[in-house]
Amino acid sequence: MKKYLQALALSSVLAASAALAEVPRTQPDQALQELAKQLEPFKDVAYAESQGYVRSSHCEAHPTLGTMGFHYSNPRLLGITGLVNGRVNGNGTYTGVNPPAILLYIPDGHGGVKLAGIELLVFAEAWDAENNHPRMYRGRKYNYMADNPATPQDEAHNFMPHYDLHIWLFENNPSGLYAQWNPALSCSNLGIVDFPDH
């Protein structure tokens, strides 16, 4: 009986551990919720700009996959060095999340923007020169992004080849917490003003 109870207790602990480990990919776990709290000041885009972030893209949307929104990049954190054949280049290998290299904003429907997530980005040439392993965040491998000239879209979003990872900390993403595009968001409400009922 004692062995049975010990086995039962052990199985309960293992089941609880498994439940904790299986946090849905569409929702931040406790550590990411804490990070979101720490990044609260960046909900104010003016604060982000005061910290060196600049808008570096239009509101990016894919016809079938969803939206990325406006990218606000920190050139210092990215190690921007200039343009190569019209593409942004850099030597940055910064992997911090507080602050992140890129903030993702979406239209708020009132002519402004609201913070939806963050993007981590390192330039492939710089990263590969210093490391012999792929860049990862909490066990999640960054995506390798390089433009394919045979396709109409620019897979690298006007950047030189790089590794990046999106984290949707502030807006739920049905495609997953780390998916590149968010189908629940849209660029179409840019500048729409809601009038209150009288």
Secondary structure, DSSP 8 states (H G I E B T S, - for coil): -HHHHHHHHHHHHHHHHHHHH---TTS--HHHHHHHHHTGGGGSHHHHHHTT-EE-S--EEETTTEEEEEEEE-HHHHTEEEEETTEEEE------SSS-SEEEEEE-SSSSEEEEEEEEEEEHHHHHHH-SS--EETTEE-EEE---TTSSS-TTTTB-SEEEEEE-SSS--TT-TT-SSBTT--STTTT-------
